[in-house]
Amino acid sequence: MTKKEIDTNTEEIQSGWFDRFIRWVLFASDIKVRVPNTNLVDTNDVLKLYGGSLKKYPWSIFLILSAAIVSSVVLVAIPLYYKEFFDTLSLPGAADSFVGPLRDVVLFILGLNLIVFLCRRFISFGMQYLASSMVGDLRTRAFSYLIDHSQRFFTGMFTGTLVQRVNRFANSYDRLADRVIYDIVPIVIQVVGVIWILLDEHPAMAAIILVWATLFMLLNYVFARWKLKYDIASVAQDSKTSGVLADIITNQPTVDAHGSHRQEKTRYGNEVRIQARMTRFRWNLSESMETVQALLIVLVEFAVFYYGINLWAKGEFSIGMFVLIQTYIFRLTAQLWSFSRIIRDIYESFADAKEMAEIILLPHEITEPPVADSFRQVSGSITFDSVSFGYQDEATVSNFSTKIKVGERVALVGPSGAGKSTIMKLLFRFYDPTSGGILIDGVSLRKLPIADLRLALSLVPQDPLLFHRSLMENIRYGKPGATDEEVIAAARLAHCEEFIERLSAKYETLVGERGIKLSGGERQRVALARAFLRNAPIIVLDEATSSLDSESERHIQEALLVLMKGRTTLVIAHRLSTIRSMDRIIVMDKGQIIEDGSHDELLEKKGMYAHLWSLQQGGFIPSEAAENGG
């Protein structure tokens, strides 16, 4: 598998004897963890993505790193003056003779601490500026790439999971940057500095500190690497839990309608319990590692003092040297104590970032042409040339060929699953045909800029989705930049004012997520208003009046006749009574054209259209008869 596709498969974590033993000790033997395959992207991929944004701030990075290095070097140097201070105190002689030198040392230590203070303040303010800029830039980049993915991509993803991936991608940089500046840089400089100073002061002590620090960091690194699979699995479970929650909340009306609150509570509760157990196991692992760390600190303290006492007895070790080494141990302990957490955070941050990096590195299915043609003025002729397409392996549309003239009104009818809506999606280039081609005014859709193509089209879907914004904004979505007067005029044509005038906030009314505060018919009128406002040369109506009452449908049918006049129109319909006046009716079955002609011509053929027409007419006659008592 390559980076050209996201691998959503999972593989069970391989449990060796050590894994099984640790799980048994920590009462987690029954945890079944499956971790997503993460071979599609690696750390270098994530770093390259972050580097693309970091290169915008070279001076900020240089100054912050310089301040971090200076403060760390000064912190290594300060204990040398503590050593000098205590060695001076231990010298024989009158105390008055040492007051001046001691004060000089104290003042010098104060100056060094002020340098550290100023550097740290600079780092804090600099990091806040850089982090806020970077997080905003990364979120924008992630969203900009994400939103350009095809509909096939979005149909296979939870909305909540995608939202989390965008946020994690940006927040992971913030965590990584903090760890590098506040932890990694100081640790490297202080360990190297301490060893270098002690080699000059006392090589044996340098060896003890070197062995201790190396063992401390190596154990933490190996532990963090081993634990990474559990961290990645936990992140994946967190995404799954959030996705399930978002899915349930999005479908809350369905939950209400089916009275399935208990089963959804159980479903979500099961995911939460799995996540809680995995989190507890990871915390216990970290606590176990901290136990080992505490033991190493006890041992190095013992080794230094035990060996130091023997040297002191021989006159080879001063009081100041005890203070110097003890200060270094305290400071290194403070830095190294959190080393496992640092490594863990770094790996967790990369694991979080990789989820979004997979999406960013996944090539878009629908791409802009390398050399694009452009529309000067769209006439509106459409040609389908042997178009075939399938969402999965089985073809949904097969060898579909027809030509729609400029201004012609064409309806697509047929049983459910015949491929009618797929033709519409291919026309909008939500998907590309697997073979064949579609042309507008003789130009292949693949050669047109996507924005130009969709500006020439106007869609009224069967189930319109609205943004959680005002009615004014939702209607204006059909033509960004339209004036309020233009929006209101379009709303009148779509009979939106009939319900808008009843609202207290009128056009400023917020419609709720996905337009849930409006009825189905009201949402469809808003979608129609968008189409009126867009005024595109090609109109696509996908059961555009299916959610309207009879009175509203009559008015809107009249408005649609005005809208369709002089424009190429493609209508997808199940109610055949709404498309009798179309210039042509194309009957589809199993993705192919089986009949093509006007309403009267198709009735004369006595084929599928005539059969469908008789079924629909037959469905109306008994009810009318019943009303008349017949």
C-alpha positions in Angstrom: 0.0 0.0 0.0 1.2 3.5 -0.9 0.6 7.0 0.4 -2.0 7.4 -2.4 -4.7 5.9 -0.1 -5.4 6.0 3.5 -5.1 2.6 5.1 -8.0 2.3 7.5 -7.3 -1.3 8.4 -6.1 -2.2 11.8 -3.7 -4.9 13.0 -3.7 -6.5 16.5 -0.7 -5.6 18.6 1.8 -8.4 18.7 2.1 -9.6 22.3 5.5 -11.0 23.2 6.2 -12.6 26.5 7.2 -9.2 28.0 4.0 -7.6 26.9 2.0 -10.4 28.3 3.9 -10.3 31.6 3.4 -6.5 32.0 -0.3 -6.8 31.2 -0.6 -9.5 33.8 1.2 -7.5 36.5 -0.9 -4.4 35.8 -4.2 -6.4 35.7 -4.7 -5.7 32.0 -4.4 -9.2 30.6 -7.9 -9.1 28.9 -7.3 -5.8 27.0 -7.6 -6.5 23.3 -5.9 -3.6 21.5 -5.9 -3.1 17.8 -3.7 -0.4 16.4 -4.2 1.3 13.0 -1.5 0.7 10.5 0.8 3.7 10.5 3.2 2.8 7.7 1.7 5.4 5.4 3.5 8.3 7.0 6.5 8.6 9.2 8.1 11.2 11.4 9.9 12.8 8.5 6.6 13.4 6.8 5.2 15.2 9.8 8.3 17.3 10.3 8.2 18.3 6.6 4.6 19.5 7.0 5.5 21.4 10.1 8.6 22.8 8.4 6.5 24.2 5.6 4.9 26.5 8.1 8.0 27.1 10.3 10.0 28.5 7.5 7.7 31.6 7.6 9.2 32.5 11.0 13.0 32.1 10.7 13.9 35.0 13.0 11.5 34.0 15.7 13.0 30.4 15.7 16.6 31.7 15.7 16.0 34.1 18.6 14.0 31.6 20.7 16.6 28.9 20.2 19.5 31.3 21.0 17.8 32.4 24.2 17.2 28.7 25.2 20.9 27.9 24.6 22.2 30.9 26.5 20.0 30.3 29.5 21.0 26.6 29.6 24.7 27.3 29.4 24.4 29.9 32.1 22.6 27.4 34.4 25.5 25.0 33.9 28.0 27.7 34.9 26.2 29.0 38.0 27.1 26.0 40.3 30.8 26.6 39.6 30.4 29.9 41.6 28.5 28.0 44.4 31.6 25.8 44.5 33.9 28.8 44.8 31.6 30.3 47.5 31.7 27.3 49.7 35.4 26.6 49.1 36.1 30.2 50.2 34.0 29.7 53.3 36.0 26.6 54.3 39.4 28.4 54.0 41.2 29.1 57.3 41.7 32.7 58.4 39.8 35.8 59.5 36.3 36.0 58.2 36.6 39.7 57.4 39.2 39.0 54.8 36.7 36.9 52.7 33.7 39.2 52.9 34.6 41.1 49.7 35.4 38.1 47.5 32.2 36.4 48.8 30.1 39.4 48.0 31.6 39.5 44.5 30.7 35.9 43.9 27.1 36.5 45.2 26.8 39.5 42.9 28.1 37.5 39.9 25.6 34.7 40.7 22.8 37.4 40.8 23.9 38.7 37.4 23.9 35.2 35.9 20.4 34.5 37.3 19.2 37.7 35.9 20.4 36.6 32.5 18.6 33.3 32.9 15.5 35.3 34.0 15.5 37.6 31.0 16.2 34.7 28.6 13.2 32.7 30.0 10.9 35.6 29.8 11.9 36.2 26.2 11.4 32.5 25.4 7.9 32.6 27.0 6.7 35.6 25.0 8.4 34.4 21.9 6.9 30.9 22.1 3.4 32.4 22.6 3.8 34.4 19.5 5.2 31.6 17.4 2.8 28.9 18.8 -0.3 31.0 18.2 0.9 31.9 14.6 1.9 28.3 13.8 -1.3 26.7 15.3 -3.4 29.1 13.2 -1.4 28.4 10.1 -1.5 24.6 10.5 -5.2 24.6 11.1 -5.8 26.6 8.0 -3.5 24.4 5.9 -5.1 21.2 7.2 -8.6 22.5 6.6 -7.8 23.9 3.2 -6.4 20.5 2.0 -9.1 18.5 3.8 -12.1 20.4 2.2 -10.7 19.8 -1.3 -11.0 16.0 -0.9 -13.7 14.3 -2.9 -17.1 13.2 -1.7 -15.9 9.6 -1.7 -13.4 10.5 1.0 -15.9 12.2 3.2 -18.5 9.4 3.0 -16.0 7.1 4.6 -15.1 9.4 7.6 -16.8 10.4 10.8 -17.3 14.2 11.0 -16.2 14.2 14.6 -13.0 12.3 13.8 -12.0 14.7 11.0 -12.6 17.7 13.4 -10.3 16.1 16.0 -7.6 15.3 13.4 -7.5 19.0 12.3 -7.2 20.2 15.9 -4.7 17.5 16.9 -2.5 18.2 13.9 -2.1 21.8 15.0 -2.0 21.2 18.8 0.7 18.5 18.3 3.1 21.1 17.0 2.5 23.2 20.1 3.4 20.2 22.3 6.4 19.3 20.3 7.7 22.8 20.2 7.3 23.1 24.0 9.2 19.9 24.6 12.1 20.9 22.3 12.6 24.4 23.7 11.7 23.7 27.4 13.1 20.2 27.7 15.3 18.7 24.9 17.6 21.7 24.4 18.2 22.2 28.2 18.7 18.5 28.8 21.3 18.2 26.0 23.2 21.3 27.0 23.2 20.6 30.7 24.2 16.9 30.4 27.0 17.8 28.0 28.0 20.8 30.1 28.1 19.0 33.4 30.2 16.1 32.0 32.6 18.5 30.4 33.1 20.6 33.6 33.4 17.5 35.8 36.0 15.9 33.5 38.1 18.9 34.3 37.3 19.0 38.0 37.1 15.3 38.8 37.0 12.7 36.0 35.8 9.9 38.3 32.7 11.9 39.2 32.2 12.7 35.6 32.1 9.0 34.8 29.5 8.3 37.5 27.2 11.1 36.3 27.7 10.0 32.6 26.8 6.4 33.3 23.8 7.4 35.4 22.5 10.0 32.9 23.1 7.6 29.9 21.3 4.7 31.6 18.5 7.0 32.7 17.8 8.3 29.2 18.4 5.0 27.5 15.9 3.2 29.7 13.3 5.9 29.2 13.9 6.0 25.4 13.5 2.2 25.1 10.4 2.3 27.3 8.8 5.1 25.3 9.5 3.2 22.0 8.0 0.0 23.4 5.0 1.8 24.8 4.3 3.7 21.5 2.0 1.0 20.2 -0.3 1.5 23.1 -0.2 5.3 22.8 -1.2 5.0 19.1 -3.9 2.5 19.9 -5.2 4.9 22.6 -5.3 7.8 20.1 -7.2 5.6 17.6 -9.7 4.6 20.3 -10.1 8.2 21.3 -10.9 9.1 17.7 -13.4 6.2 17.5 -15.1 7.3 20.8 -15.4 10.9 19.5 -16.7 9.6 16.1 -19.4 7.5 17.7 -20.5 10.4 19.9 -20.7 12.7 16.9 -22.6 10.1 14.9 -25.2 9.7 17.7 -25.6 13.4 18.3 -26.0 14.1 14.5 -28.7 11.5 14.3 -30.5 12.5 17.5 -33.9 12.9 15.8 -33.6 9.3 14.6 -32.7 8.1 18.1 -35.8 9.9 19.4 -38.0 8.5 16.7 -36.9 4.9 17.4 -36.8 5.3 21.2 -33.2 3.9 21.1 -31.7 6.1 23.8 -30.8 3.1 25.9 -28.9 1.2 23.1 -27.0 4.3 22.1 -26.1 5.0 25.7 -24.8 1.4 25.8 -22.9 1.8 22.5 -21.2 5.0 23.6 -20.6 3.7 27.2 -18.8 0.6 25.8 -16.4 2.8 23.8 -15.8 5.0 26.8 -15.1 2.0 29.0 -12.6 0.6 26.5 -10.8 4.0 26.3 -10.8 4.3 30.1 -9.2 0.9 30.6 -6.6 1.7 27.9 -5.8 5.0 29.5 -5.5 3.5 33.0 -3.1 0.8 31.6 -0.9 3.5 30.0 -0.9 5.5 33.2 0.2 2.5 35.2 3.0 1.8 32.7 4.2 5.4 33.2 4.0 5.0 37.0 6.1 1.8 36.8 8.8 3.6 34.8 8.8 6.4 37.4 9.5 3.8 40.1 12.6 2.7 38.2 13.7 6.3 37.8 13.4 7.0 41.5 15.6 4.0 42.2 18.3 5.2 39.8 18.3 8.6 41.6 18.7 7.0 45.0 21.6 4.9 43.6 23.5 7.8 42.0 23.1 9.9 45.3 24.6 7.0 47.2 27.4 6.4 44.8 28.5 10.1 44.7 28.5 10.6 48.4 30.0 7.2 49.3 32.8 7.8 46.8 33.1 11.5 47.7 33.6 10.7 51.4 36.6 8.6 50.7 38.1 11.3 48.5 37.4 13.9 51.1 39.2 11.9 53.7 42.3 11.9 51.4 42.0 15.7 50.9 41.1 15.2 47.2 37.5 16.4 47.5 36.4 19.8 48.9 33.2 21.0 50.4 32.6 23.1 47.3 33.0 20.0 45.2 30.2 18.3 47.2 28.0 21.3 46.7 28.8 21.4 42.9 28.0 17.8 42.3 24.9 17.8 44.5 23.6 20.9 42.6 24.3 19.2 39.3 22.5 16.0 40.4 19.5 18.0 41.6 19.3 20.0 38.4 19.8 16.9 36.1 17.3 15.0 38.2 14.7 17.7 37.7 15.4 17.7 33.9 15.7 13.9 33.5 12.8 12.9 35.8 10.3 13.9 33.1 12.4 12.4 30.3 10.0 9.5 29.8 7.1 11.9 29.7 9.0 14.0 27.2 9.7 11.0 24.9 6.1 9.8 25.4 4.7 13.3 24.6 6.9 13.5 21.5 5.7 10.1 20.3 2.1 10.8 21.2 2.3 14.2 19.4 3.7 12.5 16.3 1.0 9.8 16.6 -1.7 12.6 16.8 -0.2 14.5 13.9 0.2 11.4 11.7 -3.6 11.0 11.5 -4.0 14.3 9.8 -0.7 14.0 7.9 -2.2 10.9 6.2 -5.0 13.0 4.9 -2.7 15.8 3.8 -0.4 13.4 2.0 -3.3 11.6 0.3 -3.6 13.0 -3.2 -6.9 14.6 -4.1 -9.1 12.3 -6.1 -10.6 15.2 -8.1 -7.7 17.4 -9.2 -7.3 20.7 -11.1 -6.1 20.3 -14.7 -2.4 21.1 -15.2 -3.3 23.4 -18.1 -6.9 24.6 -17.7 -9.3 25.9 -20.2 -11.8 28.4 -19.1 -15.4 29.5 -19.9 -15.8 32.9 -21.4 -19.6 32.6 -21.5 -21.3 29.3 -20.9 -24.0 28.3 -23.4 -25.0 25.2 -21.6 -24.8 22.2 -24.0 -23.9 18.9 -22.2 -22.5 15.8 -23.7 -22.2 12.4 -21.9 -19.8 10.2 -24.0 -19.8 6.5 -23.0 -19.7 7.4 -19.3 -19.2 4.5 -16.9 -18.7 4.7 -13.1 -19.0 2.6 -9.9 -18.7 3.6 -6.3 -17.3 0.2 -5.5 -16.4 -2.7 -7.8 -19.9 -2.9 -9.4 -20.7 -0.3 -12.0 -23.5 2.1 -11.1 -23.5 3.8 -14.5 -22.5 1.9 -17.6 -21.9 3.3 -21.1 -24.2 6.3 -20.6 -24.3 8.4 -23.7 -26.5 11.4 -24.6 -26.3 15.0 -25.7 -28.4 17.8 -24.1 -28.8 20.9 -26.2 -28.5 24.5 -25.0 -31.7 25.4 -23.2 -33.1 21.9 -23.4 -35.1 20.5 -20.4 -34.3 16.9 -19.7 -35.6 14.6 -17.0 -34.0 11.5 -15.7 -36.4 8.9 -14.3 -36.2 5.3 -13.4 -36.3 3.0 -10.3 -34.2 3.6 -7.3 -30.6 2.7 -7.8 -30.8 3.2 -11.6 -28.0 5.8 -11.5 -29.9 9.1 -11.8 -28.2 10.9 -8.9 -24.9 9.5 -9.9 -25.2 11.2 -13.3 -25.8 14.5 -11.4 -22.7 13.9 -9.2 -20.5 13.2 -12.3 -21.8 16.4 -13.9 -20.7 18.4 -10.9 -17.4 16.4 -10.9 -17.9 15.2 -7.4 -16.5 12.0 -8.9 -14.7 11.3 -12.1 -16.0 8.6 -14.5 -13.9 5.4 -14.6 -14.3 5.6 -18.4 -15.8 7.9 -21.0 -16.1 11.7 -20.6 -18.5 14.6 -19.9 -18.3 17.8 -21.9 -19.9 21.3 -21.4 -19.9 23.4 -24.6 -17.5 20.9 -26.1 -14.9 21.2 -23.3 -14.1 18.2 -21.1 -14.9 18.7 -17.4 -11.3 17.4 -16.6 -9.9 20.4 -18.5 -11.9 23.0 -16.6 -11.0 24.7 -13.3 -13.3 23.1 -10.7 -14.5 26.5 -9.5 -15.4 27.6 -13.0 -17.3 24.4 -13.7 -19.4 24.7 -10.6 -20.1 28.4 -11.1 -21.8 27.3 -14.4 -24.1 24.9 -12.5 -26.8 25.4 -9.9 -28.1 22.5 -7.8 -31.3 22.1 -5.8 -30.8 18.8 -3.9 -33.5 16.5 -2.6 -32.4 16.9 1.0 -30.7 20.4 1.3 -28.2 20.9 4.2 -27.8 24.3 5.6 -25.1 25.9 7.7 -25.7 27.0 11.2 -25.8 30.6 10.1 -28.5 33.2 9.4 -31.1 32.7 6.6 -29.5 35.7 4.8 -26.1 34.0 4.8 -27.5 30.6 3.8 -29.4 32.1 0.8 -26.4 34.3 -0.2 -24.3 31.1 -0.4 -25.7 30.7 -3.9 -23.9 33.9 -4.9 -21.3 35.2 -2.5 -21.2 39.0 -2.7 -24.9 39.4 -3.5 -26.6 42.4 -2.0 -29.4 42.1 0.6 -31.9 43.2 -2.0 -30.8 40.4 -4.4 -31.1 37.8 -1.6 -34.6 39.0 -0.7 -35.7 39.0 -4.3 -34.5 35.4 -4.7 -36.3 34.4 -1.4 -39.5 35.9 -2.8 -39.2 33.8 -6.0 -38.7 30.6 -3.9 -41.6 31.6 -1.6 -39.3 31.8 1.4 -40.9 35.0 2.7 -44.0 33.1 3.6 -42.2 31.5 6.6 -39.4 34.1 7.1 -41.9 36.8 7.9 -43.2 34.7 10.8 -39.8 34.6 12.4 -38.9 37.3 15.0 -35.4 37.8 13.6 -36.5 37.5 10.0 -33.5 37.0 7.7 -31.1 37.1 10.6 -32.6 33.9 12.1 -30.1 31.2 12.8 -31.2 27.9 11.3 -29.4 25.5 13.5 -26.9 22.8 12.6 -27.7 21.4 9.1 -30.8 23.6 9.2 -32.5 21.5 11.8 -34.7 24.5 13.0 -36.5 24.5 9.7 -38.9 22.0 8.3 -37.9 19.9 5.3 -40.0 22.1 3.0 -38.5 25.3 4.4 -35.0 24.0 3.8 -35.9 23.1 0.3 -37.2 26.6 -0.4 -33.9 28.0 0.9 -32.1 25.8 -1.5 -34.3 27.0 -4.3 -33.7 30.6 -3.3 -29.9 29.9 -3.7 -30.6 28.6 -7.2 -32.6 31.7 -8.1 -29.8 33.9 -6.8 -27.0 31.9 -8.5 -28.7 32.3 -11.9 -26.4 29.7 -13.5 -26.8 28.7 -17.2 -27.3 25.0 -16.2 -29.8 24.0 -13.6 -29.9 20.6 -11.9 -33.1 19.8 -9.9 -32.9 16.6 -7.7 -36.5 16.1 -6.6 -36.6 19.8 -6.0 -40.2 20.0 -4.8 -40.4 16.7 -3.0 -40.7 18.2 0.5 -43.3 20.9 -0.4 -47.0 21.0 0.3 -49.3 21.1 -2.7 -49.9 24.8 -2.6 -46.2 25.7 -2.3 -45.3 23.2 -5.0 -47.8 24.9 -7.4 -46.2 28.3 -6.8 -42.7 27.0 -7.0 -43.4 25.0 -10.2 -44.5 28.3 -11.7 -41.3 30.0 -10.5 -39.2 27.1 -11.8 -40.7 27.4 -15.3 -39.4 31.0 -15.2 -36.0 29.9 -13.9 -35.7 27.2 -16.5 -36.5 29.4 -19.4 -33.5 29.7 -21.8 -31.4 27.5 -19.5 -30.2 23.9 -19.8 -32.1 22.0 -17.2 -31.5 18.5 -15.9 -34.3 17.2 -13.6 -34.1 14.0 -11.5 -37.6 12.9 -10.6 -39.6 10.1 -9.1 -42.9 11.8 -9.3 -43.6 11.6 -13.0 -46.4 14.1 -12.9 -43.8 16.9 -12.3 -41.9 16.3 -15.5 -44.6 15.8 -18.1 -43.7 19.2 -19.7 -40.0 18.3 -20.1 -38.6 18.4 -23.7 -37.1 14.9 -23.2 -37.4 12.2 -20.6 -34.5 9.7 -20.3 -35.5 6.4 -18.6 -32.6 4.7 -16.8 -32.3 1.2 -15.4 -29.2 -0.4 -13.9 -27.0 2.5 -15.0 -28.1 2.5 -18.6 -30.4 4.4 -20.9 -33.3 2.2 -21.9 -35.8 4.8 -23.2 -35.5 8.4 -24.5 -38.3 10.7 -25.7 -41.1 13.0 -24.7 -43.8 12.1 -22.3 -46.3 11.2 -25.0 -43.7 9.3 -27.1 -42.7 7.2 -24.2 -46.3 6.4 -23.3 -46.8 5.1 -26.9 -43.8 2.8 -26.6 -45.5 1.0 -23.7 -42.1 0.3 -22.1 -40.8 1.0 -18.6 -41.9 4.6 -18.5 -45.5 3.7 -19.4 -45.4 1.0 -16.7 -44.1 3.5 -14.1 -46.7 6.1 -15.2 -49.5 3.6 -14.9 -48.3 2.6 -11.4 -48.2 6.2 -10.2 -51.6 7.0 -11.8 -53.1 3.9 -10.4 -51.9 4.9 -6.9 -53.9 8.1 -7.1 -57.2 6.8 -8.6 -58.3 4.7 -5.6 -57.8 7.6 -3.1 -59.8 10.0 -5.3 -62.5 7.4 -5.7 -62.6 6.9 -1.9 -63.1 10.7 -1.4 -66.1 10.6 -3.7 -67.4 7.5 -2.0 -66.7 5.3 -4.9 
